[in-house]
């Protein structure tokens, strides 16, 4: 079984170097590493270039666009996708290979994502607003509904059948939801997705991301992106907004924990983001969308 490891990156040379260094000891002729760089005027100079099978550069922003280019270049039976702001466990590639070898029922893998450091210690009181892509469903292999973009893998033949990533979505485009859309397409095609607890990566904890305004903005962007690839009626969207507003009001009134209030704030921001495209279609010169 050949593995193709695809790292999407943009202007994070130090983080990328750490990730490549964590992969390097386990690379071989049957494990090719592809760096997919986008949104920069010229290709970055990469450390450990000798272990990189291909360095694809796309000046235009768009994570999905450059990932799709990398898929065309990849020759592996399994395609692994990693974000550039993490490192992998020592046996990560072995575990991915074992997962797909022992579990033919799964066409896609959602790996475990843990923080490299304690978020509470790094970010202080605002740690709840970090919005890290943490994934931990326990220690057993189970079926799940979807993958997480920072640490995911697919059988190459399944990806060829369902098609490439939706380039309207993801960083550099709508901002988010590319893995959600791909997961839904996989399920519609009859494929199953499994969670692999031993395919573990450790995500950077950036304290500058612990910002409430950023947290709300990203959640609202997720809502807008959701409306691109899903169908929701006006009534459904408005009800989501009403319910989310009530949940946040009750959580605040009852003195819920900061974690609970942050979850409800995110729920409301997503609902408002879903409402934004509906409002935009009805704008008149004398009307404004709620901020």
Buried (B, 14 or more C-beta within 10 A) or exposed (E): EBBBBBBBBBEBEEBBBBBBEBBBEBBEEEBBBBBBBBBBEEEBEBBBEEBBBBBBBBEEBBBBBBBBBBBEBBEBBBBBBBBBBBBBBEBBBBBBBBBBEEBEEBBBBBBBBBBBEEBBEBBEEBBBBBBBBBBEEEEEBEEBEBBBBBBBBBBBEBBEBBEBBBBBBBBBBBBBBBBBBBBBBBBEEEBBBBBBBBBBBBBBBEBEBBBEEBBBBBBBBBBBBBBBBEEBEEEEBBEBBEEBBEBBEEBEEEEBEEEBBBBBBBBBBBBBBBBBBBEEEEEEEEEEEEE
